[in-house]
């Protein structure tokens, strides 16, 4: 039972981070940051990402780490 506690905790934290990123992307700050990044990317061609994209990446990494720990054999 305790073998799955840490992986489940990582998966739950990953889901919470993704939910936080989604809430950020739907907020006024997230929308204005997305518009600003699109304008800046069109201006000079650099690849800028809004903060909520990093929330998605971090949440996905936590979920994959949790799944990897839960499914590994000892």
C-alpha positions as CSV (number, residue, x, y, z in Angstrom):
1,X,0.0,0.0,0.0
2,X,2.7,2.5,0.9
3,X,4.5,1.6,-2.4
4,X,1.9,3.5,-4.3
5,X,1.5,6.5,-2.0
6,X,4.3,8.6,-3.5
7,X,3.4,7.9,-7.2
8,X,-0.2,8.7,-6.5
9,X,0.8,11.9,-4.7
10,X,2.9,12.9,-7.8
11,X,0.0,12.2,-10.1
12,X,-2.4,14.2,-8.0
13,X,0.0,17.1,-7.8
14,X,0.5,17.0,-11.6
15,X,-3.2,17.1,-12.1
16,X,-3.5,20.1,-9.7
17,X,-0.7,21.9,-11.5
18,X,-2.4,21.4,-14.9
19,X,-5.7,22.6,-13.5
20,X,-3.8,25.7,-12.2
21,X,-2.4,26.3,-15.6
22,X,-5.8,26.0,-17.2
23,X,-7.2,28.5,-14.7
24,X,-4.3,30.8,-15.5
25,X,-4.8,30.5,-19.3
26,X,-8.5,31.5,-18.9
27,X,-7.8,34.5,-16.6
28,X,-7.3,38.0,-17.7
29,X,-3.6,37.8,-16.9
30,X,-3.2,34.7,-19.0
31,X,-5.1,36.0,-22.0
32,X,-3.1,39.2,-22.0
33,X,0.1,37.3,-21.7
34,X,-0.8,35.1,-24.6
35,X,-1.7,38.1,-26.8
36,X,1.6,39.8,-25.8
37,X,3.6,36.7,-26.6
38,X,1.9,36.3,-30.0
39,X,2.6,40.0,-30.8
40,X,6.3,39.7,-29.7
41,X,6.7,36.4,-31.6
42,X,5.4,38.0,-34.7
43,X,7.6,41.0,-34.3
44,X,11.0,39.4,-34.0
45,X,10.4,35.6,-34.6
46,X,11.6,34.4,-31.2
47,X,9.7,31.6,-29.5
48,X,8.1,32.9,-26.4
49,X,5.7,30.9,-24.3
50,X,3.1,32.2,-21.8
51,X,3.5,31.0,-18.2
52,X,0.5,28.6,-18.4
53,X,2.3,26.5,-21.0
54,X,5.0,25.8,-18.4
55,X,2.3,24.8,-15.9
56,X,1.1,22.2,-18.5
57,X,4.7,20.9,-19.0
58,X,5.4,20.7,-15.3
59,X,2.1,18.9,-14.6
60,X,2.7,16.5,-17.4
61,X,6.2,15.7,-16.1
62,X,4.8,15.0,-12.6
63,X,2.1,12.7,-14.0
64,X,4.6,10.8,-16.2
65,X,7.1,10.5,-13.2
66,X,4.3,9.2,-11.0
67,X,3.2,6.7,-13.6
68,X,6.8,5.5,-14.2
69,X,7.3,5.0,-10.4
70,X,4.0,3.2,-10.1
71,X,4.6,0.8,-13.0
72,X,8.2,0.0,-12.4
73,X,9.2,-3.5,-11.2
74,X,11.5,-4.0,-8.3
